[in-house]
Amino acid sequence: MSAPLRSLEGQDETNILREIHSALKGLRFGAVEITVHNGQVVQIERKEKFRLQAQNTNKTP
């Protein structure tokens, strides 16, 4: 069951959803955390991980 989002400091549901969408856009590895306090979205945090491939140190001539 989902409840409608309440406005937060002049932001309406559309703006909050836009911010969430923006945080998700282009994210390949990571997480988006939405913090709710008293029934209102108070923080959207994006945690992104970058996977680095190890370089091959055994070079063959």
mmCIF file of the N, C-alpha and C atoms, coordinates in Angstrom:
data_MODEL
# 
_entry.id   MODEL 
# 
loop_
_atom_site.group_PDB 
_atom_site.id 
_atom_site.type_symbol 
_atom_site.label_atom_id 
_atom_site.label_alt_id 
_atom_site.label_comp_id 
_atom_site.label_asym_id 
_atom_site.label_entity_id 
_atom_site.label_seq_id 
_atom_site.pdbx_PDB_ins_code 
_atom_site.Cartn_x 
_atom_site.Cartn_y 
_atom_site.Cartn_z 
_atom_site.occupancy 
_atom_site.B_iso_or_equiv 
_atom_site.pdbx_formal_charge 
_atom_site.auth_seq_id 
_atom_site.auth_comp_id 
_atom_site.auth_asym_id 
_atom_site.auth_atom_id 
_atom_site.pdbx_PDB_model_num 
ATOM 1   N N  . MET A 1 1  ? 0.848  -1.183  0.000   1.00 0.00 ? 1  MET A N  1 
ATOM 2   C CA . MET A 1 1  ? 0.000  0.000   0.000   1.00 0.00 ? 1  MET A CA 1 
ATOM 3   C C  . MET A 1 1  ? 0.887  1.238   0.000   1.00 0.00 ? 1  MET A C  1 
ATOM 4   N N  . SER A 1 2  ? 0.604  2.189   -0.865  1.00 0.00 ? 2  SER A N  1 
ATOM 5   C CA . SER A 1 2  ? 1.404  3.408   -0.906  1.00 0.00 ? 2  SER A CA 1 
ATOM 6   C C  . SER A 1 2  ? 0.551  4.602   -0.510  1.00 0.00 ? 2  SER A C  1 
ATOM 7   N N  . ALA A 1 3  ? 1.172  5.488   0.219   1.00 0.00 ? 3  ALA A N  1 
ATOM 8   C CA . ALA A 1 3  ? 0.494  6.710   0.650   1.00 0.00 ? 3  ALA A CA 1 
ATOM 9   C C  . ALA A 1 3  ? 1.000  7.864   -0.203  1.00 0.00 ? 3  ALA A C  1 
ATOM 10  N N  . PRO A 1 4  ? 0.174  8.860   -0.452  1.00 0.00 ? 4  PRO A N  1 
ATOM 11  C CA . PRO A 1 4  ? 0.648  10.005  -1.229  1.00 0.00 ? 4  PRO A CA 1 
ATOM 12  C C  . PRO A 1 4  ? 1.724  10.773  -0.460  1.00 0.00 ? 4  PRO A C  1 
ATOM 13  N N  . LEU A 1 5  ? 2.694  11.305  -1.200  1.00 0.00 ? 5  LEU A N  1 
ATOM 14  C CA . LEU A 1 5  ? 3.743  12.097  -0.577  1.00 0.00 ? 5  LEU A CA 1 
ATOM 15  C C  . LEU A 1 5  ? 3.204  13.469  -0.209  1.00 0.00 ? 5  LEU A C  1 
ATOM 16  N N  . ARG A 1 6  ? 3.575  13.951  0.962   1.00 0.00 ? 6  ARG A N  1 
ATOM 17  C CA . ARG A 1 6  ? 3.180  15.296  1.374   1.00 0.00 ? 6  ARG A CA 1 
ATOM 18  C C  . ARG A 1 6  ? 4.209  16.292  0.864   1.00 0.00 ? 6  ARG A C  1 
ATOM 19  N N  . SER A 1 7  ? 3.814  17.533  0.743   1.00 0.00 ? 7  SER A N  1 
ATOM 20  C CA . SER A 1 7  ? 4.759  18.547  0.290   1.00 0.00 ? 7  SER A CA 1 
ATOM 21  C C  . SER A 1 7  ? 5.797  18.806  1.381   1.00 0.00 ? 7  SER A C  1 
ATOM 22  N N  . LEU A 1 8  ? 6.980  19.179  0.958   1.00 0.00 ? 8  LEU A N  1 
ATOM 23  C CA . LEU A 1 8  ? 8.070  19.448  1.883   1.00 0.00 ? 8  LEU A CA 1 
ATOM 24  C C  . LEU A 1 8  ? 8.725  20.756  1.479   1.00 0.00 ? 8  LEU A C  1 
ATOM 25  N N  . GLU A 1 9  ? 8.628  21.753  2.321   1.00 0.00 ? 9  GLU A N  1 
ATOM 26  C CA . GLU A 1 9  ? 9.221  23.064  2.069   1.00 0.00 ? 9  GLU A CA 1 
ATOM 27  C C  . GLU A 1 9  ? 8.899  23.567  0.668   1.00 0.00 ? 9  GLU A C  1 
ATOM 28  N N  . GLY A 1 10 ? 7.632  23.550  0.320   1.00 0.00 ? 10 GLY A N  1 
ATOM 29  C CA . GLY A 1 10 ? 7.207  24.066  -0.963  1.00 0.00 ? 10 GLY A CA 1 
ATOM 30  C C  . GLY A 1 10 ? 7.319  23.072  -2.104  1.00 0.00 ? 10 GLY A C  1 
ATOM 31  N N  . GLN A 1 11 ? 7.869  21.898  -1.857  1.00 0.00 ? 11 GLN A N  1 
ATOM 32  C CA . GLN A 1 11 ? 7.973  20.898  -2.907  1.00 0.00 ? 11 GLN A CA 1 
ATOM 33  C C  . GLN A 1 11 ? 6.719  20.053  -2.926  1.00 0.00 ? 11 GLN A C  1 
ATOM 34  N N  . ASP A 1 12 ? 6.244  19.751  -4.111  1.00 0.00 ? 12 ASP A N  1 
ATOM 35  C CA . ASP A 1 12 ? 5.090  18.882  -4.209  1.00 0.00 ? 12 ASP A CA 1 
ATOM 36  C C  . ASP A 1 12 ? 5.543  17.472  -4.602  1.00 0.00 ? 12 ASP A C  1 
ATOM 37  N N  . GLU A 1 13 ? 4.605  16.566  -4.712  1.00 0.00 ? 13 GLU A N  1 
ATOM 38  C CA . GLU A 1 13 ? 4.914  15.170  -5.010  1.00 0.00 ? 13 GLU A CA 1 
ATOM 39  C C  . GLU A 1 13 ? 5.703  15.039  -6.312  1.00 0.00 ? 13 GLU A C  1 
ATOM 40  N N  . THR A 1 14 ? 5.350  15.816  -7.312  1.00 0.00 ? 14 THR A N  1 
ATOM 41  C CA . THR A 1 14 ? 6.034  15.751  -8.602  1.00 0.00 ? 14 THR A CA 1 
ATOM 42  C C  . THR A 1 14 ? 7.511  16.103  -8.463  1.00 0.00 ? 14 THR A C  1 
ATOM 43  N N  . ASN A 1 15 ? 7.828  17.142  -7.699  1.00 0.00 ? 15 ASN A N  1 
ATOM 44  C CA . ASN A 1 15 ? 9.224  17.540  -7.513  1.00 0.00 ? 15 ASN A CA 1 
ATOM 45  C C  . ASN A 1 15 ? 10.008 16.501  -6.728  1.00 0.00 ? 15 ASN A C  1 
ATOM 46  N N  . ILE A 1 16 ? 9.398  15.910  -5.723  1.00 0.00 ? 16 ILE A N  1 
ATOM 47  C CA . ILE A 1 16 ? 10.077 14.883  -4.936  1.00 0.00 ? 16 ILE A CA 1 
ATOM 48  C C  . ILE A 1 16 ? 10.371 13.672  -5.819  1.00 0.00 ? 16 ILE A C  1 
ATOM 49  N N  . LEU A 1 17 ? 9.379  13.248  -6.610  1.00 0.00 ? 17 LEU A N  1 
ATOM 50  C CA . LEU A 1 17 ? 9.590  12.111  -7.510  1.00 0.00 ? 17 LEU A CA 1 
ATOM 51  C C  . LEU A 1 17 ? 10.633 12.430  -8.574  1.00 0.00 ? 17 LEU A C  1 
ATOM 52  N N  . ARG A 1 18 ? 10.683 13.677  -9.016  1.00 0.00 ? 18 ARG A N  1 
ATOM 53  C CA . ARG A 1 18 ? 11.699 14.096  -9.984  1.00 0.00 ? 18 ARG A CA 1 
ATOM 54  C C  . ARG A 1 18 ? 13.098 13.977  -9.380  1.00 0.00 ? 18 ARG A C  1 
ATOM 55  N N  . GLU A 1 19 ? 13.241 14.363  -8.111  1.00 0.00 ? 19 GLU A N  1 
ATOM 56  C CA . GLU A 1 19 ? 14.531 14.255  -7.434  1.00 0.00 ? 19 GLU A CA 1 
ATOM 57  C C  . GLU A 1 19 ? 14.952 12.789  -7.267  1.00 0.00 ? 19 GLU A C  1 
ATOM 58  N N  . ILE A 1 20 ? 14.001 11.932  -6.939  1.00 0.00 ? 20 ILE A N  1 
ATOM 59  C CA . ILE A 1 20 ? 14.291 10.506  -6.809  1.00 0.00 ? 20 ILE A CA 1 
ATOM 60  C C  . ILE A 1 20 ? 14.715 9.936   -8.165  1.00 0.00 ? 20 ILE A C  1 
ATOM 61  N N  . HIS A 1 21 ? 13.992 10.299  -9.204  1.00 0.00 ? 21 HIS A N  1 
ATOM 62  C CA . HIS A 1 21 ? 14.334 9.844   -10.551 1.00 0.00 ? 21 HIS A CA 1 
ATOM 63  C C  . HIS A 1 21 ? 15.724 10.325  -10.940 1.00 0.00 ? 21 HIS A C  1 
ATOM 64  N N  . SER A 1 22 ? 16.040 11.559  -10.616 1.00 0.00 ? 22 SER A N  1 
ATOM 65  C CA . SER A 1 22 ? 17.355 12.116  -10.915 1.00 0.00 ? 22 SER A CA 1 
ATOM 66  C C  . SER A 1 22 ? 18.459 11.351  -10.191 1.00 0.00 ? 22 SER A C  1 
ATOM 67  N N  . ALA A 1 23 ? 18.207 10.964  -8.948  1.00 0.00 ? 23 ALA A N  1 
ATOM 68  C CA . ALA A 1 23 ? 19.196 10.199  -8.178  1.00 0.00 ? 23 ALA A CA 1 
ATOM 69  C C  . ALA A 1 23 ? 19.413 8.813   -8.784  1.00 0.00 ? 23 ALA A C  1 
ATOM 70  N N  . LEU A 1 24 ? 18.372 8.238   -9.363  1.00 0.00 ? 24 LEU A N  1 
ATOM 71  C CA . LEU A 1 24 ? 18.477 6.907   -9.967  1.00 0.00 ? 24 LEU A CA 1 
ATOM 72  C C  . LEU A 1 24 ? 19.085 6.934   -11.366 1.00 0.00 ? 24 LEU A C  1 
ATOM 73  N N  . LYS A 1 25 ? 18.964 8.049   -12.047 1.00 0.00 ? 25 LYS A N  1 
ATOM 74  C CA . LYS A 1 25 ? 19.395 8.148   -13.435 1.00 0.00 ? 25 LYS A CA 1 
ATOM 75  C C  . LYS A 1 25 ? 20.896 7.887   -13.565 1.00 0.00 ? 25 LYS A C  1 
ATOM 76  N N  . GLY A 1 26 ? 21.245 6.946   -14.403 1.00 0.00 ? 26 GLY A N  1 
ATOM 77  C CA . GLY A 1 26 ? 22.643 6.637   -14.670 1.00 0.00 ? 26 GLY A CA 1 
ATOM 78  C C  . GLY A 1 26 ? 23.320 5.801   -13.605 1.00 0.00 ? 26 GLY A C  1 
ATOM 79  N N  . LEU A 1 27 ? 22.621 5.421   -12.574 1.00 0.00 ? 27 LEU A N  1 
ATOM 80  C CA . LEU A 1 27 ? 23.214 4.633   -11.492 1.00 0.00 ? 27 LEU A CA 1 
ATOM 81  C C  . LEU A 1 27 ? 23.334 3.180   -11.938 1.00 0.00 ? 27 LEU A C  1 
ATOM 82  N N  . ARG A 1 28 ? 24.558 2.653   -11.957 1.00 0.00 ? 28 ARG A N  1 
ATOM 83  C CA . ARG A 1 28 ? 24.772 1.256   -12.367 1.00 0.00 ? 28 ARG A CA 1 
ATOM 84  C C  . ARG A 1 28 ? 24.964 0.348   -11.167 1.00 0.00 ? 28 ARG A C  1 
ATOM 85  N N  . PHE A 1 29 ? 25.771 0.786   -10.208 1.00 0.00 ? 29 PHE A N  1 
ATOM 86  C CA . PHE A 1 29 ? 26.021 0.023   -8.983  1.00 0.00 ? 29 PHE A CA 1 
ATOM 87  C C  . PHE A 1 29 ? 25.901 0.989   -7.815  1.00 0.00 ? 29 PHE A C  1 
ATOM 88  N N  . GLY A 1 30 ? 25.048 0.671   -6.874  1.00 0.00 ? 30 GLY A N  1 
ATOM 89  C CA . GLY A 1 30 ? 24.908 1.543   -5.721  1.00 0.00 ? 30 GLY A CA 1 
ATOM 90  C C  . GLY A 1 30 ? 23.511 1.486   -5.142  1.00 0.00 ? 30 GLY A C  1 
ATOM 91  N N  . ALA A 1 31 ? 23.131 2.567   -4.474  1.00 0.00 ? 31 ALA A N  1 
ATOM 92  C CA . ALA A 1 31 ? 21.840 2.599   -3.798  1.00 0.00 ? 31 ALA A CA 1 
ATOM 93  C C  . ALA A 1 31 ? 21.337 4.033   -3.702  1.00 0.00 ? 31 ALA A C  1 
ATOM 94  N N  . VAL A 1 32 ? 20.020 4.156   -3.666  1.00 0.00 ? 32 VAL A N  1 
ATOM 95  C CA . VAL A 1 32 ? 19.378 5.441   -3.390  1.00 0.00 ? 32 VAL A CA 1 
ATOM 96  C C  . VAL A 1 32 ? 18.587 5.242   -2.112  1.00 0.00 ? 32 VAL A C  1 
ATOM 97  N N  . GLU A 1 33 ? 18.890 6.055   -1.111  1.00 0.00 ? 33 GLU A N  1 
ATOM 98  C CA . GLU A 1 33 ? 18.228 5.949   0.186   1.00 0.00 ? 33 GLU A CA 1 
ATOM 99  C C  . GLU A 1 33 ? 17.339 7.162   0.385   1.00 0.00 ? 33 GLU A C  1 
ATOM 100 N N  . ILE A 1 34 ? 16.076 6.896   0.703   1.00 0.00 ? 34 ILE A N  1 
ATOM 101 C CA . ILE A 1 34 ? 15.104 7.966   0.929   1.00 0.00 ? 34 ILE A CA 1 
ATOM 102 C C  . ILE A 1 34 ? 14.761 7.968   2.410   1.00 0.00 ? 34 ILE A C  1 
ATOM 103 N N  . THR A 1 35 ? 15.035 9.071   3.083   1.00 0.00 ? 35 THR A N  1 
ATOM 104 C CA . THR A 1 35 ? 14.768 9.195   4.507   1.00 0.00 ? 35 THR A CA 1 
ATOM 105 C C  . THR A 1 35 ? 13.451 9.940   4.712   1.00 0.00 ? 35 THR A C  1 
ATOM 106 N N  . VAL A 1 36 ? 12.577 9.330   5.503   1.00 0.00 ? 36 VAL A N  1 
ATOM 107 C CA . VAL A 1 36 ? 11.266 9.906   5.786   1.00 0.00 ? 36 VAL A CA 1 
ATOM 108 C C  . VAL A 1 36 ? 11.176 10.181  7.281   1.00 0.00 ? 36 VAL A C  1 
ATOM 109 N N  . HIS A 1 37 ? 10.727 11.365  7.634   1.00 0.00 ? 37 HIS A N  1 
ATOM 110 C CA . HIS A 1 37 ? 10.547 11.746  9.034   1.00 0.00 ? 37 HIS A CA 1 
ATOM 111 C C  . HIS A 1 37 ? 9.169  12.378  9.178   1.00 0.00 ? 37 HIS A C  1 
ATOM 112 N N  . ASN A 1 38 ? 8.395  11.857  10.087  1.00 0.00 ? 38 ASN A N  1 
ATOM 113 C CA . ASN A 1 38 ? 7.045  12.389  10.315  1.00 0.00 ? 38 ASN A CA 1 
ATOM 114 C C  . ASN A 1 38 ? 6.190  12.360  9.053   1.00 0.00 ? 38 ASN A C  1 
ATOM 115 N N  . GLY A 1 39 ? 6.382  11.309  8.240   1.00 0.00 ? 39 GLY A N  1 
ATOM 116 C CA . GLY A 1 39 ? 5.588  11.164  7.034   1.00 0.00 ? 39 GLY A CA 1 
ATOM 117 C C  . GLY A 1 39 ? 6.014  12.032  5.870   1.00 0.00 ? 39 GLY A C  1 
ATOM 118 N N  . GLN A 1 40 ? 7.171  12.699  5.986   1.00 0.00 ? 40 GLN A N  1 
ATOM 119 C CA . GLN A 1 40 ? 7.649  13.561  4.914   1.00 0.00 ? 40 GLN A CA 1 
ATOM 120 C C  . GLN A 1 40 ? 9.044  13.137  4.487   1.00 0.00 ? 40 GLN A C  1 
ATOM 121 N N  . VAL A 1 41 ? 9.303  13.224  3.187   1.00 0.00 ? 41 VAL A N  1 
ATOM 122 C CA . VAL A 1 41 ? 10.638 12.958  2.669   1.00 0.00 ? 41 VAL A CA 1 
ATOM 123 C C  . VAL A 1 41 ? 11.533 14.112  3.103   1.00 0.00 ? 41 VAL A C  1 
ATOM 124 N N  . VAL A 1 42 ? 12.601 13.787  3.833   1.00 0.00 ? 42 VAL A N  1 
ATOM 125 C CA . VAL A 1 42 ? 13.501 14.839  4.315   1.00 0.00 ? 42 VAL A CA 1 
ATOM 126 C C  . VAL A 1 42 ? 14.882 14.749  3.680   1.00 0.00 ? 42 VAL A C  1 
ATOM 127 N N  . GLN A 1 43 ? 15.201 13.600  3.071   1.00 0.00 ? 43 GLN A N  1 
ATOM 128 C CA . GLN A 1 43 ? 16.538 13.454  2.496   1.00 0.00 ? 43 GLN A CA 1 
ATOM 129 C C  . GLN A 1 43 ? 16.530 12.361  1.437   1.00 0.00 ? 43 GLN A C  1 
ATOM 130 N N  . ILE A 1 44 ? 17.256 12.607  0.354   1.00 0.00 ? 44 ILE A N  1 
ATOM 131 C CA . ILE A 1 44 ? 17.480 11.612  -0.680  1.00 0.00 ? 44 ILE A CA 1 
ATOM 132 C C  . ILE A 1 44 ? 18.987 11.513  -0.849  1.00 0.00 ? 44 ILE A C  1 
ATOM 133 N N  . GLU A 1 45 ? 19.529 10.316  -0.621  1.00 0.00 ? 45 GLU A N  1 
ATOM 134 C CA . GLU A 1 45 ? 20.976 10.125  -0.656  1.00 0.00 ? 45 GLU A CA 1 
ATOM 135 C C  . GLU A 1 45 ? 21.328 9.105   -1.726  1.00 0.00 ? 45 GLU A C  1 
ATOM 136 N N  . ARG A 1 46 ? 22.300 9.434   -2.553  1.00 0.00 ? 46 ARG A N  1 
ATOM 137 C CA . ARG A 1 46 ? 22.761 8.543   -3.612  1.00 0.00 ? 46 ARG A CA 1 
ATOM 138 C C  . ARG A 1 46 ? 24.150 8.038   -3.242  1.00 0.00 ? 46 ARG A C  1 
ATOM 139 N N  . LYS A 1 47 ? 24.287 6.721   -3.222  1.00 0.00 ? 47 LYS A N  1 
ATOM 140 C CA . LYS A 1 47 ? 25.576 6.086   -2.960  1.00 0.00 ? 47 LYS A CA 1 
ATOM 141 C C  . LYS A 1 47 ? 25.957 5.314   -4.210  1.00 0.00 ? 47 LYS A C  1 
ATOM 142 N N  . GLU A 1 48 ? 27.067 5.676   -4.805  1.00 0.00 ? 48 GLU A N  1 
ATOM 143 C CA . GLU A 1 48 ? 27.473 5.057   -6.058  1.00 0.00 ? 48 GLU A CA 1 
ATOM 144 C C  . GLU A 1 48 ? 28.800 4.339   -5.880  1.00 0.00 ? 48 GLU A C  1 
ATOM 145 N N  . LYS A 1 49 ? 28.879 3.158   -6.474  1.00 0.00 ? 49 LYS A N  1 
ATOM 146 C CA . LYS A 1 49 ? 30.104 2.380   -6.421  1.00 0.00 ? 49 LYS A CA 1 
ATOM 147 C C  . LYS A 1 49 ? 30.674 2.279   -7.821  1.00 0.00 ? 49 LYS A C  1 
ATOM 148 N N  . PHE A 1 50 ? 31.979 2.384   -7.915  1.00 0.00 ? 50 PHE A N  1 
ATOM 149 C CA . PHE A 1 50 ? 32.665 2.226   -9.182  1.00 0.00 ? 50 PHE A CA 1 
ATOM 150 C C  . PHE A 1 50 ? 33.510 0.968   -9.106  1.00 0.00 ? 50 PHE A C  1 
ATOM 151 N N  . ARG A 1 51 ? 33.297 0.062   -10.031 1.00 0.00 ? 51 ARG A N  1 
ATOM 152 C CA . ARG A 1 51 ? 34.051 -1.178  -10.075 1.00 0.00 ? 51 ARG A CA 1 
ATOM 153 C C  . ARG A 1 51 ? 35.253 -0.964  -10.984 1.00 0.00 ? 51 ARG A C  1 
ATOM 154 N N  . LEU A 1 52 ? 36.429 -1.214  -10.441 1.00 0.00 ? 52 LEU A N  1 
ATOM 155 C CA . LEU A 1 52 ? 37.664 -1.077  -11.208 1.00 0.00 ? 52 LEU A CA 1 
ATOM 156 C C  . LEU A 1 52 ? 38.208 -2.460  -11.521 1.00 0.00 ? 52 LEU A C  1 
ATOM 157 N N  . GLN A 1 53 ? 38.625 -2.648  -12.759 1.00 0.00 ? 53 GLN A N  1 
ATOM 158 C CA . GLN A 1 53 ? 39.219 -3.915  -13.136 1.00 0.00 ? 53 GLN A CA 1 
ATOM 159 C C  . GLN A 1 53 ? 40.700 -3.863  -12.838 1.00 0.00 ? 53 GLN A C  1 
ATOM 160 N N  . ALA A 1 54 ? 41.218 -4.977  -12.299 1.00 0.00 ? 54 ALA A N  1 
ATOM 161 C CA . ALA A 1 54 ? 42.649 -5.067  -12.016 1.00 0.00 ? 54 ALA A CA 1 
ATOM 162 C C  . ALA A 1 54 ? 43.394 -5.161  -13.336 1.00 0.00 ? 54 ALA A C  1 
ATOM 163 N N  . GLN A 1 55 ? 44.513 -4.452  -13.434 1.00 0.00 ? 55 GLN A N  1 
ATOM 164 C CA . GLN A 1 55 ? 45.331 -4.517  -14.633 1.00 0.00 ? 55 GLN A CA 1 
ATOM 165 C C  . GLN A 1 55 ? 46.153 -5.790  -14.604 1.00 0.00 ? 55 GLN A C  1 
ATOM 166 N N  . ASN A 1 56 ? 46.361 -6.368  -15.763 1.00 0.00 ? 56 ASN A N  1 
ATOM 167 C CA . ASN A 1 56 ? 47.144 -7.588  -15.885 1.00 0.00 ? 56 ASN A CA 1 
ATOM 168 C C  . ASN A 1 56 ? 48.630 -7.240  -15.739 1.00 0.00 ? 56 ASN A C  1 
ATOM 169 N N  . THR A 1 57 ? 49.260 -7.728  -14.655 1.00 0.00 ? 57 THR A N  1 
ATOM 170 C CA . THR A 1 57 ? 50.672 -7.438  -14.399 1.00 0.00 ? 57 THR A CA 1 
ATOM 171 C C  . THR A 1 57 ? 51.587 -8.459  -15.035 1.00 0.00 ? 57 THR A C  1 
ATOM 172 N N  . ASN A 1 58 ? 51.056 -9.572  -15.496 1.00 0.00 ? 58 ASN A N  1 
ATOM 173 C CA . ASN A 1 58 ? 51.854 -10.606 -16.163 1.00 0.00 ? 58 ASN A CA 1 
ATOM 174 C C  . ASN A 1 58 ? 51.821 -10.386 -17.660 1.00 0.00 ? 58 ASN A C  1 
ATOM 175 N N  . LYS A 1 59 ? 52.754 -9.577  -18.135 1.00 0.00 ? 59 LYS A N  1 
ATOM 176 C CA . LYS A 1 59 ? 52.808 -9.280  -19.573 1.00 0.00 ? 59 LYS A CA 1 
ATOM 177 C C  . LYS A 1 59 ? 53.643 -10.339 -20.267 1.00 0.00 ? 59 LYS A C  1 
ATOM 178 N N  . THR A 1 60 ? 53.131 -10.818 -21.349 1.00 0.00 ? 60 THR A N  1 
ATOM 179 C CA . THR A 1 60 ? 53.884 -11.787 -22.146 1.00 0.00 ? 60 THR A CA 1 
ATOM 180 C C  . THR A 1 60 ? 54.546 -11.071 -23.311 1.00 0.00 ? 60 THR A C  1 
ATOM 181 N N  . PRO A 1 61 ? 55.817 -11.436 -23.577 1.00 0.00 ? 61 PRO A N  1 
ATOM 182 C CA . PRO A 1 61 ? 56.549 -10.744 -24.657 1.00 0.00 ? 61 PRO A CA 1 
ATOM 183 C C  . PRO A 1 61 ? 56.015 -11.088 -26.023 1.00 0.00 ? 61 PRO A C  1 
# 
